[in-house]
Amino acid sequence: IMAYLLCKLNFTTPVHFGVSMGGNSLNDGQMVIHADTLFSALCCEGAKFGKLEQLVNYFAEDVLSISDTFPYNQEDLFLPKPVLFLTNNRQEGDPGLKKELKSLVYIPLSLFKDYLQGLKCAQPNLGRMKATFGQLTTVTKVAIKGQSTPLPYHVATWSFLPGCGLYLIVRSEDEEALDLLKELLATLGLSGIGGKTSTGLGKFTLETCPCPETLLSFLEDQAAEYQMLLGTALPEDAELEASLTGSWYTTIRRGGFIRSATYATGQLKKKTIYMLAPGSCFRHRFRGGIFDLADGGTHPVWRLGKTLFMGVRV
Protein backbone atom coordinates (compact mmCIF):
# COMPACT_ATOMS: atom_id res chain seq x y z
CA ILE A 1 0.00 0.00 0.00
CA MET A 2 1.46 3.31 -1.07
CA ALA A 3 0.73 6.15 1.29
CA TYR A 4 1.85 9.76 1.62
CA LEU A 5 2.31 11.37 5.02
CA LEU A 6 3.40 14.79 6.28
CA CYS A 7 6.01 14.97 9.04
CA LYS A 8 6.16 18.36 10.75
CA LEU A 9 9.32 19.31 12.64
CA ASN A 10 8.42 21.75 15.39
CA PHE A 11 11.76 23.24 16.49
CA THR A 12 12.21 23.90 20.20
CA THR A 13 15.68 25.49 19.79
CA PRO A 14 17.40 27.58 17.10
CA VAL A 15 19.06 25.61 14.28
CA HIS A 16 22.25 25.82 12.24
CA PHE A 17 22.06 24.50 8.68
CA GLY A 18 25.07 25.40 6.54
CA VAL A 19 24.45 26.84 3.08
CA SER A 20 25.03 24.53 0.12
CA MET A 21 27.78 26.56 -1.52
CA GLY A 22 30.69 25.21 0.53
CA GLY A 23 33.20 27.54 2.19
CA ASN A 24 33.00 28.56 5.82
CA SER A 25 29.45 27.60 6.72
CA LEU A 26 29.42 28.37 10.46
CA ASN A 27 28.88 32.10 9.97
CA ASP A 28 26.35 31.55 7.22
CA GLY A 29 23.12 29.63 7.44
CA GLN A 30 19.89 28.68 5.73
CA MET A 31 16.40 27.76 6.87
CA VAL A 32 15.87 24.32 5.34
CA ILE A 33 17.42 20.84 5.31
CA HIS A 34 17.78 19.05 1.98
CA ALA A 35 16.59 15.44 1.58
CA ASP A 36 20.15 14.08 1.25
CA THR A 37 21.26 15.78 4.50
CA LEU A 38 18.19 14.51 6.32
CA PHE A 39 18.86 10.98 5.01
CA SER A 40 22.48 11.17 6.27
CA ALA A 41 21.25 12.27 9.71
CA LEU A 42 18.72 9.40 9.74
CA CYS A 43 21.53 6.99 8.81
CA CYS A 44 23.55 8.18 11.83
CA GLU A 45 20.50 7.59 14.05
CA GLY A 46 19.88 4.21 12.42
CA ALA A 47 23.49 3.15 13.06
CA LYS A 48 23.01 3.77 16.82
CA PHE A 49 20.17 1.23 16.88
CA GLY A 50 21.62 -1.31 14.44
CA LYS A 51 19.03 -0.32 11.80
CA LEU A 52 21.32 1.35 9.24
CA GLU A 53 21.35 -1.44 6.63
CA GLN A 54 17.58 -1.85 6.86
CA LEU A 55 17.03 1.90 6.41
CA VAL A 56 19.36 2.17 3.39
CA ASN A 57 17.63 -0.83 1.75
CA TYR A 58 14.19 0.73 2.21
CA PHE A 59 15.39 3.85 0.36
CA ALA A 60 17.38 1.96 -2.29
CA GLU A 61 14.31 -0.15 -3.14
CA ASP A 62 11.94 2.88 -3.11
CA VAL A 63 9.95 1.47 -0.19
CA LEU A 64 10.59 4.83 1.49
CA SER A 65 11.01 8.23 -0.21
CA ILE A 66 11.30 11.69 1.31
CA SER A 67 11.18 15.27 0.05
CA ASP A 68 13.39 18.15 1.17
CA THR A 69 12.07 20.00 4.20
CA PHE A 70 9.98 23.06 3.35
CA PRO A 71 8.62 25.77 5.63
CA TYR A 72 5.14 26.00 7.05
CA ASN A 73 3.43 28.95 8.69
CA GLN A 74 0.48 27.93 10.89
CA GLU A 75 -1.76 25.88 8.56
CA ASP A 76 -0.07 27.11 5.36
CA LEU A 77 2.36 24.68 3.71
CA PHE A 78 4.91 26.13 1.26
CA LEU A 79 6.44 24.53 -1.84
CA PRO A 80 9.55 25.44 -3.85
CA LYS A 81 9.13 27.84 -6.75
CA PRO A 82 9.25 25.88 -10.04
CA VAL A 83 12.34 26.46 -12.20
CA LEU A 84 10.38 27.24 -15.36
CA PHE A 85 10.91 29.80 -18.08
CA LEU A 86 7.70 30.86 -19.78
CA THR A 87 7.82 33.75 -22.22
CA ASN A 88 5.60 36.46 -20.89
CA ASN A 89 5.96 39.95 -22.39
CA ARG A 90 4.54 41.67 -19.33
CA GLN A 91 7.25 40.17 -17.09
CA GLU A 92 10.00 40.78 -19.64
CA GLY A 93 9.22 44.49 -19.73
CA ASP A 94 8.72 45.00 -16.00
CA PRO A 95 12.02 45.03 -14.03
CA GLY A 96 10.16 45.45 -10.71
CA LEU A 97 8.08 42.34 -11.32
CA LYS A 98 11.16 40.44 -12.49
CA LYS A 99 12.96 41.32 -9.24
CA GLU A 100 9.94 40.35 -7.15
CA LEU A 101 9.67 37.00 -8.95
CA LYS A 102 13.37 36.36 -8.35
CA SER A 103 13.11 37.05 -4.62
CA LEU A 104 10.24 34.60 -4.24
CA VAL A 105 11.61 31.23 -3.05
CA TYR A 106 8.51 29.43 -1.74
CA ILE A 107 4.89 29.45 -2.81
CA PRO A 108 1.97 28.58 -0.52
CA LEU A 109 0.28 25.32 -1.51
CA SER A 110 -3.10 27.10 -1.41
CA LEU A 111 -1.94 29.56 -4.12
CA PHE A 112 0.24 27.23 -6.21
CA LYS A 113 -2.27 26.91 -9.07
CA ASP A 114 -2.80 30.70 -9.05
CA TYR A 115 0.96 31.18 -9.33
CA LEU A 116 1.17 28.87 -12.37
CA GLN A 117 -1.79 30.65 -14.00
CA GLY A 118 -0.20 34.05 -13.29
CA LEU A 119 3.03 33.03 -15.03
CA LYS A 120 1.18 32.63 -18.30
CA CYS A 121 -1.13 35.59 -18.39
CA ALA A 122 -1.48 38.78 -16.41
CA GLN A 123 0.71 39.83 -13.55
CA PRO A 124 0.88 37.16 -10.83
CA ASN A 125 -0.26 38.48 -7.44
CA LEU A 126 3.03 37.93 -5.62
CA GLY A 127 2.15 40.01 -2.55
CA ARG A 128 -0.21 37.30 -1.28
CA MET A 129 2.50 34.67 -1.62
CA LYS A 130 5.10 36.19 0.68
CA ALA A 131 5.55 34.94 4.23
CA THR A 132 8.02 35.23 7.09
CA PHE A 133 9.07 32.09 8.92
CA GLY A 134 11.77 33.32 11.31
CA GLN A 135 15.11 35.10 11.37
CA LEU A 136 18.81 34.46 11.02
CA THR A 137 21.06 35.76 13.82
CA THR A 138 24.81 35.46 14.28
CA VAL A 139 26.12 34.51 17.70
CA THR A 140 29.77 34.97 18.68
CA LYS A 141 31.31 32.08 20.63
CA VAL A 142 34.83 31.43 21.93
CA ALA A 143 36.86 28.30 21.21
CA ILE A 144 39.09 27.35 24.15
CA LYS A 145 39.64 23.62 23.59
CA GLY A 146 42.99 22.95 21.88
CA GLN A 147 43.78 26.69 21.59
CA SER A 148 46.73 28.42 23.30
CA THR A 149 44.70 31.67 23.29
CA PRO A 150 40.85 31.80 23.24
CA LEU A 151 39.64 32.16 19.66
CA PRO A 152 36.29 33.85 18.85
CA TYR A 153 34.16 32.43 16.06
CA HIS A 154 30.66 33.17 14.70
CA VAL A 155 27.71 30.82 14.34
CA ALA A 156 24.68 31.78 12.27
CA THR A 157 21.51 30.30 13.75
CA TRP A 158 17.98 30.33 12.42
CA SER A 159 15.09 30.80 14.88
CA PHE A 160 11.56 29.96 13.75
CA LEU A 161 8.66 32.21 14.67
CA PRO A 162 5.88 30.69 16.82
CA GLY A 163 3.65 28.52 14.62
CA CYS A 164 6.38 28.12 11.98
CA GLY A 165 8.71 25.21 11.29
CA LEU A 166 9.65 22.70 8.63
CA TYR A 167 7.75 19.77 7.14
CA LEU A 168 8.66 16.94 4.81
CA ILE A 169 6.57 14.64 2.66
CA VAL A 170 7.10 10.91 3.12
CA ARG A 171 5.99 8.23 0.68
CA SER A 172 5.90 4.74 2.09
CA GLU A 173 4.99 1.34 0.66
CA ASP A 174 5.30 -0.57 3.92
CA GLU A 175 3.92 0.03 7.40
CA GLU A 176 7.05 -1.32 9.15
CA ALA A 177 9.34 0.92 7.07
CA LEU A 178 7.21 3.95 7.92
CA ASP A 179 7.32 3.08 11.63
CA LEU A 180 11.13 2.88 11.49
CA LEU A 181 11.34 6.27 9.76
CA LYS A 182 9.04 7.92 12.31
CA GLU A 183 11.00 6.34 15.17
CA LEU A 184 14.33 7.62 13.80
CA LEU A 185 12.90 11.10 13.14
CA ALA A 186 11.64 11.25 16.73
CA THR A 187 15.05 10.26 18.19
CA LEU A 188 16.76 12.68 15.77
CA GLY A 189 14.57 15.42 17.26
CA LEU A 190 16.00 14.62 20.69
CA SER A 191 19.65 14.58 19.58
CA GLY A 192 19.24 17.51 17.15
CA ILE A 193 19.83 18.03 13.44
CA GLY A 194 22.26 20.31 11.62
CA GLY A 195 25.47 21.84 12.94
CA LYS A 196 26.54 22.50 16.53
CA THR A 197 24.04 20.02 17.99
CA SER A 198 26.53 19.50 20.83
CA THR A 199 25.65 23.02 22.00
CA GLY A 200 21.93 22.21 22.02
CA LEU A 201 20.94 23.42 18.54
CA GLY A 202 18.53 21.71 16.12
CA LYS A 203 16.13 20.02 18.52
CA PHE A 204 12.52 19.42 17.47
CA THR A 205 9.37 17.48 18.25
CA LEU A 206 7.75 15.42 15.52
CA GLU A 207 4.12 15.69 14.47
CA THR A 208 2.66 13.52 11.71
CA CYS A 209 -0.52 14.29 9.81
CA PRO A 210 -2.27 13.17 6.60
CA CYS A 211 -1.35 14.80 3.29
CA PRO A 212 -3.86 17.51 2.27
CA GLU A 213 -5.96 16.60 -0.81
CA THR A 214 -4.55 19.48 -2.86
CA LEU A 215 -0.98 18.29 -2.30
CA LEU A 216 -1.96 14.67 -2.92
CA SER A 217 -3.42 15.57 -6.32
CA PHE A 218 -0.08 17.20 -7.30
CA LEU A 219 1.96 14.23 -6.02
CA GLU A 220 -0.13 11.72 -7.95
CA ASP A 221 -0.25 13.73 -11.19
CA GLN A 222 2.25 11.87 -13.36
CA ALA A 223 0.55 13.00 -16.59
CA ALA A 224 1.37 16.73 -16.17
CA GLU A 225 3.70 18.24 -18.79
CA TYR A 226 6.34 18.96 -16.12
CA GLN A 227 7.35 16.94 -13.08
CA MET A 228 8.88 19.12 -10.37
CA LEU A 229 11.54 17.84 -7.98
CA LEU A 230 10.61 18.10 -4.31
CA GLY A 231 14.14 17.49 -3.08
CA THR A 232 17.78 17.20 -4.08
CA ALA A 233 18.25 14.35 -6.56
CA LEU A 234 20.56 12.85 -9.13
CA PRO A 235 19.67 10.31 -11.83
CA GLU A 236 21.87 7.25 -12.31
CA ASP A 237 24.22 7.53 -15.33
CA ALA A 238 21.93 5.37 -17.47
CA GLU A 239 18.92 7.69 -17.03
CA LEU A 240 20.78 11.01 -16.93
CA GLU A 241 20.55 12.06 -20.58
CA ALA A 242 16.87 11.14 -20.98
CA SER A 243 16.02 12.90 -17.70
CA LEU A 244 17.65 16.21 -18.65
CA THR A 245 16.23 16.46 -22.18
CA GLY A 246 13.66 19.27 -22.43
CA SER A 247 14.01 20.10 -18.74
CA TRP A 248 14.52 23.25 -16.67
CA TYR A 249 16.85 22.73 -13.73
CA THR A 250 19.41 24.26 -11.38
CA THR A 251 22.27 22.41 -9.70
CA ILE A 252 23.41 22.53 -6.11
CA ARG A 253 26.81 21.71 -4.63
CA ARG A 254 26.74 19.07 -1.92
CA GLY A 255 29.70 18.43 0.40
CA GLY A 256 30.27 18.42 4.14
CA PHE A 257 31.98 16.37 6.81
CA ILE A 258 31.45 12.70 7.59
CA ARG A 259 29.83 12.37 11.01
CA SER A 260 31.01 8.92 12.01
CA ALA A 261 33.23 7.82 14.87
CA THR A 262 34.29 4.65 13.07
CA TYR A 263 34.99 5.92 9.53
CA ALA A 264 38.49 7.32 10.17
CA THR A 265 40.63 8.66 13.02
CA GLY A 266 40.21 12.35 12.11
CA GLN A 267 37.22 14.20 10.68
CA LEU A 268 37.16 13.75 6.91
CA LYS A 269 35.15 15.53 4.24
CA LYS A 270 32.74 13.77 1.90
CA LYS A 271 33.47 13.85 -1.82
CA THR A 272 31.82 16.91 -3.36
CA ILE A 273 28.99 16.14 -5.75
CA TYR A 274 26.64 18.35 -7.78
CA MET A 275 22.96 17.47 -7.63
CA LEU A 276 19.72 18.75 -9.13
CA ALA A 277 17.96 21.27 -6.91
CA PRO A 278 14.36 21.20 -5.66
CA GLY A 279 11.99 23.11 -7.97
CA SER A 280 13.76 21.75 -11.09
CA CYS A 281 11.20 20.64 -13.68
CA PHE A 282 11.52 17.56 -15.89
CA ARG A 283 9.45 15.98 -18.63
CA HIS A 284 9.32 12.65 -16.79
CA ARG A 285 9.97 11.38 -13.29
CA PHE A 286 13.25 9.54 -12.85
CA ARG A 287 14.29 7.01 -10.24
CA GLY A 288 17.60 8.52 -9.03
CA GLY A 289 20.30 6.65 -7.17
CA ILE A 290 22.09 6.29 -3.87
CA PHE A 291 25.79 7.10 -4.24
CA ASP A 292 28.73 5.96 -2.09
CA LEU A 293 30.98 8.97 -1.48
CA ALA A 294 33.45 7.21 0.83
CA ASP A 295 37.08 8.09 0.19
CA GLY A 296 39.42 5.68 1.93
CA GLY A 297 37.39 5.25 5.13
CA THR A 298 36.20 2.06 6.81
CA HIS A 299 32.59 2.03 5.61
CA PRO A 300 30.38 3.43 2.80
CA VAL A 301 29.11 7.02 3.04
CA TRP A 302 25.75 7.20 1.31
CA ARG A 303 24.40 10.28 -0.50
CA LEU A 304 20.70 10.03 -1.32
CA GLY A 305 19.91 11.02 -4.92
CA LYS A 306 16.22 9.99 -4.88
CA THR A 307 13.27 12.11 -3.91
CA LEU A 308 9.61 12.86 -4.69
CA PHE A 309 8.06 14.67 -7.65
CA MET A 310 4.84 16.58 -8.18
CA GLY A 311 3.01 17.31 -11.44
CA VAL A 312 3.06 20.92 -12.66
CA ARG A 313 0.59 21.99 -15.36
CA VAL A 314 1.30 25.30 -17.10
Disulfide bonds with the S-S distance in Angstrom:
none
